[in-house]
């Protein structure tokens, strides 16, 4: 069954279960990164998809021509420290050999933007929320069963849907992971901006293909299985439901004081003359 159609059978996830700030939920494109040396990068393609408990991240110099060994993509647990107000990630699986971004994040949200400051002052990233309202679904892959070989292995990956924006991740087989350079593109992180069509991916030949949302079935209230063919062999992929909201409103505005709102209204002929929504 198609995953979107299957959603109607899920229980809605209470937002009271959130352990991260509400404004972090969604699909974000990095507009820019500014470094301490004064340089700013506005060209690298970077997307951050956030579910309730995990993150999918993709970084490419170019949609199609980024050298295979220079692509970045990962999936990991999201960790919010309420005392320090720092966000960090337990990266359980990575396209590369090592963690490229080791620092936690100090965040400031305003409007449809999140500014991410490194505690060392090495850089600041400007992230823009892409989604506004619609389906919000997060599934975490945890096991793959090879039906033909009658073997199962632990896996990581996931699907995050934010309205029509979709992120998909699937890690390498544990045996392949030991020989990364030979099979580096077996780690997939793919992003679709519309119609399930893959616009950006760590896997070159997946560009233009569809993210597969078919052949799903419910095992129980929190577990789903998808039937897929991997390397010519029939497999079952097991997912846990992380979050489901059928009509979620993503954060695109932030609170301010009555006095500052009055100032904005009073001075809007100048302040808002060239202002527009930037994604």
Secondary structure, DSSP 8 states (H G I E B T S, - for coil): --HHHHGGGS----GGG--S-GGG-EEEEEEEEEETTS-EE--SEEEEEE-SSEEEEEEESSTTTS-GGG-EEEEEEEEEETTTTEEEEEEEEESSSS-S--S-EEEEEETTEEEEEETTSSEEEEEEE---EEEEEEEEEEEEEETTTTEEEEEEEEEEEETTEEEEEE---HHHHTTGGGGGGGSEEEEEEETTEEEEESSGGGTTSB----SEEEEETTEEEEEEEETTEEEEEEEEEEEEEEEEE--------HHHHHHHHHTHHHHTSS-----
